[in-house]
Amino acid sequence: MAINTFARKEIKFLLNMQQYNSLMEEIPHYMNPDKYCIGGKEYGVYNVYYDTSDDFLIRESLSKPYYKEKIRLRSYFSPAGPDDLVFLEIKKKIGGIVAKRRVTMTLAESDEYLRTGRKPVSEKFITNQVFHELDAFLDMYEVSPKQYISYQRTAFFGKNDKDFRITFDRKITERREDLHLSFPSYGNQIIGEDQRLMEIKVSDGVPDWLIRKLSELHIYKTSFSKYGRAYQSYIQSKILTNRSVFTNV
């Protein structure tokens, strides 16, 4: 069982294809493809987000508080089998700084832990510390699977700074049924086919070359949450459905 933990800034941008293609011409001069981008190809990311029965966590997040947190289960396989590795992540944002801690286990082990609280055995101190943090979160919030989100990702890291990353996501797919990673990816798209969601992930400042290129291409940061956008779409559909029912009465 492995663990990852880090803190960084995450800055988001929504690009059209002209902006995306122009930026991609510049990136190879300063960045290398992520290890998951085998042969420069994109890879899939598949997530199930957990929330309370009244969707408190995402509603709180959308109010843009100084502090917010969420929990999700992530896989890089779809559909995932019981013995495939998945990542249970707790993600916190404090004053614009994102901290993410996660543990790795099989899908079957994650099902057992989230259902009963029974953890996989580990002798690693830091792994057990993260499980204590997850235990505290799950004691505070009674959560269940609420939102599925997947996307295709292309990722790069800096040649001179491996903590500097850029990701481009497309085909961002959401649904609120079949909320388990053993189901294939399907659902509604929450950005256009001609759009890419870019995230700049840095521990320090954004490099000068990238600042110049963003300015040249008129690319400006935006507030964008995949889970938030999916939840807002869900609420809008409920409002329209209720309005239709009321109108037809």
C-alpha positions in Angstrom: 0.0 0.0 0.0 1.4 3.4 -1.1 0.7 6.9 -0.1 1.1 10.3 -1.7 0.8 13.7 0.0 1.5 17.2 -1.2 0.4 20.8 -1.0 0.3 23.2 -3.9 -1.6 25.9 -5.8 -4.0 24.8 -8.5 -5.0 27.4 -11.1 -7.7 26.5 -13.7 -8.3 27.8 -17.2 -10.9 26.8 -19.9 -9.4 26.8 -23.3 -10.8 26.7 -26.8 -9.0 24.6 -29.4 -7.1 27.4 -30.9 -5.6 28.4 -27.6 -5.0 24.7 -26.7 -3.1 24.0 -30.0 -1.0 27.1 -29.7 0.0 26.4 -26.2 0.8 22.8 -27.0 3.4 24.0 -29.5 5.2 25.8 -26.7 5.0 23.2 -23.9 7.6 20.6 -25.3 10.3 23.2 -25.0 9.9 23.4 -21.2 8.0 20.3 -20.1 8.0 16.5 -20.5 5.0 14.2 -20.7 3.8 12.6 -17.4 4.9 9.0 -16.9 1.3 7.9 -17.4 1.2 9.6 -20.9 2.9 6.6 -22.6 4.0 7.6 -26.0 2.6 11.0 -25.4 -1.0 9.7 -25.3 -3.7 10.7 -22.8 -4.9 8.5 -20.1 -8.3 8.0 -18.3 -9.1 9.2 -14.7 -12.2 7.8 -13.1 -13.6 9.1 -9.8 -16.5 8.5 -7.4 -17.1 11.5 -5.0 -18.6 10.9 -1.6 -21.0 13.3 0.1 -23.7 13.6 2.7 -27.3 12.8 2.0 -28.0 16.5 1.6 -24.9 17.2 -0.5 -23.4 19.3 2.2 -19.7 19.0 1.1 -20.3 20.2 -2.5 -22.8 22.9 -1.4 -20.2 24.2 1.1 -17.5 24.1 -1.5 -19.5 26.1 -4.0 -19.9 28.8 -1.4 -16.2 29.4 -1.7 -15.2 29.2 2.0 -11.7 29.8 3.2 -11.5 26.1 4.1 -13.1 23.2 2.4 -12.6 19.5 2.0 -13.8 16.5 0.0 -13.2 12.8 -0.3 -13.1 10.7 -3.5 -12.1 7.3 -4.8 -10.0 7.3 -7.9 -8.9 4.7 -10.4 -6.9 4.7 -13.6 -8.8 1.7 -14.9 -12.3 1.5 -16.2 -14.1 -0.6 -15.4 -12.0 -1.5 -12.3 -11.9 -5.0 -10.9 -11.9 -6.1 -7.2 -8.1 -6.5 -7.3 -7.2 -3.4 -9.2 -5.5 -0.6 -7.3 -7.5 2.5 -6.4 -6.7 5.7 -4.5 -8.8 7.0 -1.6 -8.1 10.7 -1.4 -8.9 13.4 1.0 -8.4 16.8 -0.5 -8.4 20.1 1.4 -8.2 23.7 0.2 -7.1 26.3 2.7 -6.8 29.9 1.5 -6.0 28.8 -2.0 -3.5 26.1 -1.1 -4.5 22.6 -2.0 -3.3 19.7 0.2 -4.0 16.2 -0.9 -3.3 13.0 1.0 -4.2 9.5 -0.3 -3.7 5.8 0.3 -3.6 3.0 -2.2 -5.5 -0.2 -1.8 -7.5 -2.6 -4.0 -11.1 -1.8 -5.0 -12.3 -4.6 -2.8 -10.4 -3.2 0.2 -11.8 0.2 -0.4 -15.3 -1.2 -0.5 -14.7 -2.9 2.9 -13.1 0.2 4.5 -15.8 2.6 3.3 -18.6 0.2 4.4 -17.2 -1.0 7.7 -14.2 1.1 8.6 -12.0 -2.0 8.5 -8.6 -1.0 7.2 -6.0 -2.9 5.2 -3.1 -3.9 7.5 -0.1 -1.6 7.1 3.1 -1.2 9.2 3.9 2.2 7.6 3.5 5.1 10.1 2.5 7.7 7.5 -0.1 5.4 5.9 -1.7 4.8 9.3 -1.6 8.6 9.9 -3.6 9.2 6.7 -6.1 6.5 7.7 -6.5 8.3 11.0 -7.3 11.4 9.1 -9.8 9.5 6.9 -11.4 8.0 10.0 -11.9 11.4 11.5 -13.4 12.7 8.2 -15.8 9.7 8.0 -16.7 10.1 11.7 -17.6 13.7 11.1 -19.6 13.2 7.9 -21.9 10.3 7.1 -21.1 10.0 3.4 -22.1 7.7 0.6 -21.3 7.7 -3.2 -23.0 10.7 -4.8 -21.2 11.6 -8.0 -19.2 9.9 -10.7 -16.8 11.9 -12.8 -14.3 10.7 -15.4 -12.1 12.4 -18.0 -9.3 11.9 -20.5 -6.1 13.6 -19.4 -2.8 14.8 -20.9 -0.2 15.8 -18.3 3.2 17.3 -18.3 5.9 18.2 -15.7 8.6 20.8 -15.8 12.0 19.8 -17.1 13.7 22.0 -14.5 11.0 21.7 -11.8 9.3 18.3 -11.4 6.8 19.8 -8.9 5.5 22.1 -11.7 2.7 20.3 -13.6 0.1 21.1 -16.3 -2.8 18.9 -17.1 -5.4 19.1 -19.9 -8.7 17.4 -19.5 -11.3 16.6 -22.1 -14.4 14.5 -22.3 -15.3 15.3 -18.7 -18.2 12.9 -18.0 -20.6 12.9 -15.1 -23.5 10.9 -13.8 -25.3 10.3 -10.5 -26.1 6.6 -11.0 -24.0 3.4 -11.1 -21.8 5.1 -8.5 -19.0 2.4 -8.4 -15.7 2.2 -10.2 -16.6 -1.3 -11.5 -19.1 0.3 -13.9 -17.8 1.5 -17.3 -17.4 5.3 -17.9 -20.6 6.9 -19.4 -22.7 9.9 -18.7 -23.2 13.6 -19.6 -20.4 15.9 -20.9 -19.9 19.0 -18.8 -17.6 20.9 -21.3 -17.7 21.2 -25.0 -15.9 18.9 -27.5 -13.9 22.0 -28.6 -12.8 22.8 -25.0 -10.0 21.7 -22.7 -9.8 22.3 -19.0 -6.2 23.2 -18.1 -4.8 23.1 -14.6 -1.5 24.6 -13.6 -0.2 23.0 -10.4 2.7 24.7 -8.7 4.4 24.8 -5.3 6.0 28.2 -6.1 5.3 30.7 -8.9 4.2 30.2 -12.5 7.2 30.3 -14.9 7.8 33.5 -16.9 7.5 31.6 -20.2 4.0 30.4 -19.4 2.8 33.8 -18.1 3.9 35.4 -21.4 2.2 32.7 -23.4 -1.1 32.9 -21.5 -1.1 36.6 -22.0 -0.4 36.3 -25.7 -3.2 33.8 -26.2 -5.7 35.8 -23.9 -6.0 32.8 -21.6 -7.4 33.8 -18.2 -7.9 31.9 -15.0 -11.4 30.7 -14.1 -13.2 29.1 -11.2 -14.1 25.6 -12.2 -14.9 22.5 -10.1 -15.7 19.3 -12.0 -17.9 18.1 -9.1 -19.3 21.5 -8.6 -20.2 21.9 -12.3 -21.8 18.4 -12.3 -23.8 19.2 -9.1 -25.1 22.5 -10.5 -26.2 20.7 -13.7 -28.0 18.2 -11.6 -29.8 20.9 -9.6 -30.8 22.8 -12.8 -32.2 19.6 -14.3 -34.3 19.0 -11.1 -35.6 22.6 -11.2 -36.6 22.2 -14.9 -38.3 18.9 -14.1 -40.2 20.3 -11.2 -41.2 23.3 -13.2 -42.4 21.1 -16.0 -44.5 19.0 -13.6 -46.0 22.1 -12.0 -46.8 23.6 -15.4 -48.6 20.4 -16.5 -50.7 20.1 -13.4 
